[in-house]
Amino acid sequence: MISKFKVGLYVVVTVAACVFGYLFYINYTRLMSDSADVSKSSSTDVPALETKKSSTASDGYSKLIMFGGVFFLAIVVLGFLAGHDVSQSFGNRVLKTLYNDEGEGLKDPAYENAEQEWADGHYLESIRLMRDYLQKFPREQHVAIRIAEIYEKDLHNNLAAALEYEEVLKHKLSQERWGWAAIHLCNLYFKLSQTDKAVALLRRIDAEYGETAAAEKARKRLAMYDSGATENLIEESPPG
């Protein structure tokens, strides 16, 4: 969705292109007309009149260059804005063909097999199949998050889960998804008694993703930490 600022920028640049393009055209037409008149009457003009016309023509050319320059600059900016939005739109369409509305990959038999192994209680085999799937489709980071969940909830291996989340956060995710993955990692840090790392990550969530729901959660937990209420910092099942 295009922001109000960008819409306003489009309007300003478009208006500037139209106005200065029109001024350039008017001045160009006038100069060409004056040039033709001068050539017809040059044999009868007195020197003083010729000097005056020459000065007027010079001023006209200066305005023509200025109007033309601003018009060209406006067209370049307009082209840059349009090109950026087209490329983003194309990229989003490509992502939509690869991901569903939740940001998760379209169902694949290989992934379904991994989930079936998990349902059967074969957690390590499920993780192995998910890693194979993730190697083929590295952008489907929801699978990496799923691996972390299995380590934490089914295998009760908080260290392995934390390492998985650390890798997830190295990838480009939506702000909300990154924020909640980071909240999960903070919870694991607290469980592992790595309080400094947890607090540092909470502050990063607040500083870099301040408008997300995850940041609101981070601020609440930082407030508890600052007040000394450390016993409430660990959540068994953080949201997100």
N, C-alpha and C positions, 0 to 999 in steps of 0.2 A: 504494500500500500504506500502511495506517495505521500510524504508528509506535507503539512500546510506550508512549511518553509520552502520546500522544493516547488510546490505549486506556485507560490508567490514569485519564486525565482524564475520559473518558466514564463510567467506573465510579464515580469519586468524585462527580461531579455527579449521576449517576442515583441513587446511594444517598442523597445529600443531599436530592434532590427527593422521594424516597419517604419518608424519615424525617421531614422537616419538613412534608411534605404530610399525613402521618399525624398528627403532633403538632397541626397546625393543625385538622384535622378533629375530633380528640378534644377539644381545648380549646373549639372552637366548639360542639360538641354539649353539653359540660358547662355552658358559659355560658348557652346557650339553656334548658337544663333548670333551672339555678339561677334564671334570670330568671323562669321560669314559676312556680317555687316561691315566689319573693319576692312576686310579684303576688298569689298566693293567700293568703299569710299576712301581708301587710303591715298588715292591720287589727288583728292581735293581737300583733305583735312589739313588744318594748320598744325604746326609742331606742338603748340601748347595743348591742343585738343587730343593729339595723338598720345602725348605724355599722360594725360588724364585717363584716357582709355586703357593705356598700358598698366597704370596703377590699379585701375578697377579690375582688369583681367587678372593681375597678380593676386589681388585679394580674393577674387573668385576661385582661383586655383587652390589657394590655401584652404578655403572653406571646403572645396571639393575633396581635397586630400583628408581633411579632418573628418568630414561626414563619411567618406568611404572607409576610413580606418576604423571608426566606431562601428559602422555597419558590418564590416568584416569580422571584427572582434565578437560582436553579438552573435553572428552566424556560427562562429567557431565554438563559443560557449554553449549555444543551443544544440549544436551537433554533439558536443561532448556529453551534455545532460541526457539527450535522447539516446545516444549510444550506450551510456551507462545503464539506463533503465531497460533498454531492449536486451542487453546482455544479462541483466539480473532476471528479467522475466523469462528468458530462454533457460537460464540455469535453474530457476524454480520449476519450470515445466519438466526439465530432465529429472530433477529430484522427485517430482510427483510420480514419474513413471517408475521410479525405483523404490519409493517409500509410500506408506499409507499415511492417513491424516494424523496419526499419532507419532510419525517420525520413524516407525518401525518398518523393516523390510517386508515386502510382499511375501506371503507364505511360500516356503520352498520345501519340497519333500525331505531334503537333507536336514533342514532345521527341525522339521516335524519329527524326524527320527531321533534327533538329539533330545527333544522334549519328551518323547515317548520313553527313552532310556531313563530320563529323570523321573518320570511318573512310575516307572518300574523299580525305582530305588537304586539304579545303577549310576550313582552321581559322578564318579570319575570318568566313566565311559561317556556320559552325557557331556561333560566338560570337554573331553577330547574331541567329540564330534562338533561341538560348538566352536572350538578353536579352528578346526578344519574349515568350517563354514565361514568363520570370520576372516580367514586367510584369503578366501575367494572374494568376499564382500567386506572389505575393511571399513567401509563407511557405515555399516550397520552396527553402530556402537551399542545399540540396545542389547545385542548378543553378549558383548563384553560385560555390560551391567548385569545381565542374567547370570553369567559365570560368577561374578562377584557375589551375587545373591546366594547362589548354591554353596559357595565356599563359606559364607557367613551363616546362613540359616540351616543348611543341611549337613555340612561337614564341620561346622563350628570352628572354622579356621579363620579367625579375624585378620591375622597377618596376611594371608594369601588374598583375602577379600580386599584389604587395603591396597595391596600392590596392584590388584586389578583396577580399582578405582583411580589410582594414580595414573595408570596408562590411559584410562578413559579421558581424564581431564586434559591430556595432551592433544586431544583431537578437537576439531572445530565442531561445536554443538550449538544448538539454540541457547540463548541466555538462560532460560528457565531450566532446560535439561542439564546444562553445565552446573547451574547453581544447586540443583537438588542432588546431583551426583557428588558435588563437593560437600554438601550437608551430610550425606551418608558417610563420606570419607572422614569428616570431622568426628562423627559418632564412633567410628572404628578407632580413630586415634585416641579418643578418650578411653575406650575399652582397653586399648593397649598401653594406657598410661603415658601416651605421647602428647601430653597436654600442650606443650609449646607449639608443636606442629598444628594441633587442632585450632588453637587460638589464632595463630598466624593465618590459617586458611579461612577462618571465620571473618577475620578483618579484611582479607582479600575479597571475599564474597561481597561484603558490605561496600567496599571501596570501588570495585569494578563492575558489580552487578546490582547496584543499589536500588534499582526500580523493580526488581523481581520479588516474588513471594519468598524465594529462598533467602534473599537478603534480609527480609523482615524476620525470618526465623533466626538468621545469624545474629542480628542485633539483639534479639531476646536472649539468646544463649550467651552473648558477650556481656549483657547486663547481669545475668546470673553469675557469670565468672567474676566480673568486677566486684560484685557484692559479696563474694565468698560462698555462694550457694553451689558449691561444686558437686554436691551429691545429686543434683537434678540435671546435670549436663548430659548424661547418657540416656538416650531413648532406645528402647528395644526395637521399635519399627518406625524410623523417621518417615515422614510423608514424602511424596514425590516418586 
